[in-house]
């Protein structure tokens, strides 16, 4: 949802209490990833380890020039 409001606090409250919708061109995998990151309850949010292991991240690590599998594996080992 989009709210026409210049105050950041009001916009954040609208998102927090009303939720938001995703455009239909986004994949379910990406939507699930974002939903896991923006959980209202911090205990339900992805940890950095879960973030790095998420299927959407792993899918694009293979295609990215920024990340590579070796770097990802090194980061995961550090988090264990």
N, CA, C and O of each residue as an XYZ file, in Angstrom:
320
protein
N       0.829     -1.182      0.000
C       0.000      0.000      0.000
C       0.869      1.240      0.000
O       1.986      1.226      0.517
N       0.375      2.272     -0.558
C       1.118      3.521     -0.592
C       0.303      4.584      0.129
O      -0.889      4.758     -0.126
N       0.958      5.277      1.016
C       0.286      6.350      1.752
C       0.928      7.664      1.374
O       2.154      7.778      1.346
N       0.114      8.648      1.087
C       0.621      9.982      0.746
C       0.712     10.795      2.027
O      -0.216     11.510      2.405
N       1.828     10.666      2.665
C       2.018     11.357      3.924
C       3.495     11.721      4.030
O       4.363     10.884      3.780
N       3.772     12.920      4.385
C       5.157     13.363      4.467
C       5.832     13.004      5.781
O       7.059     13.046      5.873
N       5.064     12.656      6.789
C       5.657     12.342      8.080
C       6.066     10.872      8.125
O       5.243      9.976      7.936
N       7.342     10.645      8.376
C       7.878      9.289      8.415
C       7.167      8.442      9.472
O       6.834      7.283      9.222
N       6.941      9.012     10.631
C       6.299      8.277     11.721
C       4.896      7.808     11.330
O       4.523      6.670     11.614
N       4.121      8.673     10.682
C       2.776      8.295     10.242
C       2.825      7.191      9.194
O       2.016      6.263      9.228
N       3.767      7.288      8.268
C       3.918      6.259      7.242
C       4.274      4.929      7.881
O       3.708      3.896      7.524
N       5.209      4.946      8.825
C       5.616      3.706      9.499
C       4.453      3.096     10.275
O       4.278      1.877     10.273
N       3.667      3.923     10.931
C       2.494      3.410     11.649
C       1.487      2.785     10.694
O       0.899      1.749     11.002
N       1.285      3.409      9.537
C       0.374      2.838      8.550
C       0.857      1.471      8.082
O       0.061      0.541      7.952
N       2.134      1.349      7.833
C       2.690      0.064      7.411
C       2.563     -0.951      8.540
O       2.128     -2.081      8.319
N       2.941     -0.551      9.736
C       2.933     -1.466     10.878
C       1.535     -1.989     11.185
O       1.351     -3.182     11.425
N       0.568     -1.109     11.177
C      -0.784     -1.505     11.575
C      -1.662     -1.963     10.423
O      -2.651     -2.663     10.646
N      -1.325     -1.585      9.194
C      -2.166     -1.953      8.055
C      -1.551     -3.043      7.192
O      -2.246     -3.678      6.399
N      -0.272     -3.258      7.340
C       0.403     -4.218      6.476
C       0.742     -3.576      5.141
O       0.617     -2.362      4.978
N       1.158     -4.372      4.214
C       1.484     -3.859      2.896
C       1.250     -4.957      1.875
O       1.181     -6.139      2.215
N       1.132     -4.557      0.645
C       0.896     -5.485     -0.449
C       2.109     -5.482     -1.367
O       2.799     -4.473     -1.511
N       2.351     -6.629     -1.982
C       3.459     -6.750     -2.916
C       2.928     -6.669     -4.346
O       1.833     -7.152     -4.634
N       3.695     -6.065     -5.227
C       3.295     -6.078     -6.640
C       3.239     -7.521     -7.144
O       4.000     -8.371     -6.679
N       2.359     -7.794     -8.074
C       2.176     -9.178     -8.519
C       3.299     -9.697     -9.415
O       3.300    -10.877     -9.767
N       4.242     -8.856     -9.789
C       5.350     -9.339    -10.612
C       6.481     -9.944     -9.782
O       7.418    -10.510    -10.345
N       6.410     -9.836     -8.452
C       7.441    -10.408     -7.584
C       7.180    -11.890     -7.367
O       6.030    -12.324     -7.303
N       8.239    -12.654     -7.257
C       8.097    -14.100     -7.041
C       7.649    -14.388     -5.607
O       7.911    -13.605     -4.694
N       6.979    -15.508     -5.429
C       6.565    -15.943     -4.090
C       7.780    -16.145     -3.197
O       7.740    -15.850     -2.003
N       8.848    -16.644     -3.779
C      10.078    -16.875     -3.016
C      10.613    -15.563     -2.441
O      11.024    -15.510     -1.282
N      10.605    -14.511     -3.252
C      11.063    -13.204     -2.786
C      10.112    -12.636     -1.739
O      10.553    -12.093     -0.727
N       8.822    -12.759     -1.977
C       7.821    -12.254     -1.030
C       7.972    -12.941      0.319
O       7.917    -12.283      1.358
N       8.158    -14.244      0.317
C       8.362    -14.984      1.576
C       9.631    -14.515      2.281
O       9.664    -14.406      3.507
N      10.671    -14.240      1.504
C      11.927    -13.742      2.054
C      11.713    -12.393      2.751
O      12.147    -12.210      3.888
N      11.061    -11.470      2.090
C      10.820    -10.145      2.662
C       9.916    -10.246      3.888
O      10.166     -9.591      4.900
N       8.880    -11.053      3.801
C       7.991    -11.217      4.963
C       8.744    -11.755      6.174
O       8.452    -11.381      7.309
N       9.701    -12.623      5.933
C      10.497    -13.167      7.036
C      11.411    -12.107      7.646
O      11.776    -12.196      8.819
N      11.775    -11.117      6.860
C      12.643    -10.045      7.357
C      11.881     -8.966      8.112
O      12.441     -8.332      9.006
N      10.631     -8.748      7.776
C       9.885     -7.627      8.342
C       8.825     -8.061      9.360
O       7.813     -7.384      9.541
N       9.063     -9.163     10.001
C       8.155     -9.622     11.049
C       8.045     -8.564     12.146
O       9.045     -7.967     12.544
N       6.842     -8.340     12.624
C       6.648     -7.365     13.711
C       7.347     -7.811     14.988
O       7.914     -6.997     15.717
N       7.299     -9.107     15.246
C       7.958     -9.664     16.429
C       9.419     -9.954     16.078
O       9.680    -10.819     15.241
N      10.371     -9.261     16.690
C      11.780     -9.466     16.360
C      12.247    -10.919     16.509
O      13.156    -11.354     15.803
N      11.635    -11.658     17.414
C      12.017    -13.058     17.618
C      11.649    -13.936     16.423
O      12.204    -15.021     16.254
N      10.722    -13.472     15.604
C      10.279    -14.240     14.437
C      11.034    -13.857     13.161
O      10.891    -14.514     12.130
N      11.839    -12.787     13.235
C      12.596    -12.352     12.063
C      13.749    -13.297     11.773
O      14.215    -14.015     12.658
N      14.203    -13.292     10.529
C      15.350    -14.105     10.159
C      16.605    -13.618     10.871
O      16.843    -12.416     10.989
N      17.386    -14.555     11.333
C      18.716    -14.211     11.847
C      19.622    -13.995     10.622
O      19.229    -14.292      9.494
N      20.814    -13.485     10.853
C      21.737    -13.301      9.731
C      22.087    -14.652      9.115
O      22.255    -14.757      7.900
N      22.195    -15.671      9.940
C      22.478    -17.013      9.425
C      21.331    -17.485      8.539
O      21.571    -17.980      7.438
N      20.099    -17.343      8.993
C      18.939    -17.743      8.190
C      18.840    -16.913      6.918
O      18.494    -17.426      5.854
N      19.149    -15.621      7.039
C      19.156    -14.740      5.875
C      20.105    -15.284      4.813
O      19.729    -15.403      3.647
N      21.323    -15.614      5.206
C      22.332    -16.077      4.259
C      22.011    -17.453      3.675
O      22.510    -17.808      2.607
N      21.186    -18.219      4.369
C      20.830    -19.556      3.905
C      19.488    -19.590      3.164
O      19.083    -20.645      2.675
N      18.808    -18.470      3.078
C      17.490    -18.451      2.441
C      17.618    -18.818      0.962
O      18.572    -18.418      0.295
N      16.662    -19.571      0.467
C      16.712    -20.051     -0.916
C      16.776    -18.913     -1.932
O      17.416    -19.060     -2.973
N      16.131    -17.788     -1.652
C      16.169    -16.675     -2.601
C      17.577    -16.089     -2.687
O      18.047    -15.763     -3.777
N      18.246    -15.957     -1.552
C      19.631    -15.465     -1.543
C      20.538    -16.459     -2.261
O      21.340    -16.070     -3.110
N      20.415    -17.727     -1.924
C      21.277    -18.748     -2.527
C      21.082    -18.824     -4.035
O      22.033    -19.070     -4.777
N      19.880    -18.618     -4.474
C      19.572    -18.662     -5.909
C      20.347    -17.582     -6.663
O      20.871    -17.839     -7.747
N      20.422    -16.388     -6.104
C      21.068    -15.281     -6.804
C      22.545    -15.143     -6.503
O      23.258    -14.433     -7.211
N      23.007    -15.799     -5.481
C      24.446    -15.806     -5.212
C      25.167    -16.435     -6.396
O      26.246    -15.989     -6.785
N      24.571    -17.464     -6.959
C      25.176    -18.165     -8.094
C      25.318    -17.245     -9.309
O      26.258    -17.392    -10.089
N      24.410    -16.320     -9.470
C      24.393    -15.459    -10.643
C      25.083    -14.118    -10.427
O      25.325    -13.379    -11.381
N      25.395    -13.810     -9.194
C      25.899    -12.487     -8.867
C      27.409    -12.393     -9.025
O      28.136    -13.355     -8.777
N      27.864    -11.226     -9.439
C      29.303    -10.982     -9.464
C      29.766    -10.389     -8.140
O      30.962    -10.360     -7.852
N      28.810     -9.910     -7.327
C      29.144     -9.320     -6.038
C      29.444    -10.418     -5.018
O      30.431    -10.348     -4.286
N      28.585    -11.422     -4.982
C      28.755    -12.537     -4.061
C      29.331    -13.719     -4.813
O      29.197    -13.821     -6.032
N      29.958    -14.592     -4.089
C      30.300    -15.884     -4.661
C      30.108    -16.942     -3.585
O      30.035    -16.619     -2.399
N      30.028    -18.163     -3.981
C      29.737    -19.263     -3.064
C      30.781    -19.355     -1.957
O      30.429    -19.614     -0.806
N      32.032    -19.153     -2.272
C      33.087    -19.241     -1.266
C      32.900    -18.168     -0.179
O      33.031    -18.455      1.011
N      32.601    -16.962     -0.589
C      32.357    -15.892      0.364
C      31.159    -16.212      1.242
O      31.218    -16.039      2.460
N      30.087    -16.672      0.645
C      28.889    -17.025      1.400
C      29.199    -18.119      2.417
O      28.809    -18.012      3.580
N      29.886    -19.156      1.994
C      30.223    -20.255      2.909
C      31.108    -19.770      4.056
O      30.944    -20.210      5.194
N      32.035    -18.874      3.767
C      32.901    -18.330      4.821
C      32.074    -17.543      5.831
O      32.293    -17.651      7.038
N      31.131    -16.757      5.341
C      30.291    -15.981      6.243
C      29.428    -16.882      7.111
O      29.268    -16.625      8.304
N      28.875    -17.930      6.530
C      28.036    -18.866      7.277
C      28.852    -19.561      8.355
O      28.370    -19.728      9.475
N      30.069    -19.966      8.044
C      30.926    -20.621      9.032
C      31.225    -19.688     10.209
O      31.284    -20.132     11.356
N      31.411    -18.419      9.930
C      31.675    -17.452     10.998
C      30.480    -17.304     11.921
O      30.638    -17.024     13.109
N      29.293    -17.490     11.383
C      28.065    -17.295     12.170
C      27.699    -18.506     13.014
O      26.873    -18.398     13.920
N      28.290    -19.636     12.736
C      27.954    -20.848     13.494
C      28.576    -20.835     14.866
O      28.394    -21.779     15.635
